[in-house]
Amino acid sequence: MVETIILVASFLTALGIIIASAVKVYKFIRKCEKWVEEQTEHSLDNYLSIKRLTIMSHEMPLSERIAAGEKYIKYGGNGEVKHKYEELVSFLPKETDIKNTLNEYFVRGDENEA
């Protein structure tokens, strides 16, 4: 009888330790998940800020400013910077295809890096 009580008590103790460990691991994973979400948000904010600076900079080539504008709008950028991007696009000749301009820019960019 005493052995049965000791066996049940040890089983319950082990079960309690396993559950407590599982709860701690779960809380740690949730904390890490929140940290990753926060870092992702900061990363997107930084990305949009860089694109915003590129679009507004008069020192940058027009094709680079337009490429940055495409990405800025794609990731949810809006407001005055979007209007500036639309203004930049209007500077292009009517027959110029924006996609071809962007493709030429990225091809030249790859050649310069090599």
Secondary structure, DSSP 8 states (H G I E B T S, - for coil): -HHHHHHHHHHHHHHHHHHHHHHHHHHHHHHHHHHHHHHHHHHHHHHHHHHHHHHH-TTS-HHHHHHHHHHHHHTT--THHHHHHHHHHHHS-TT--HHHHHHHHHHHHHHHH-
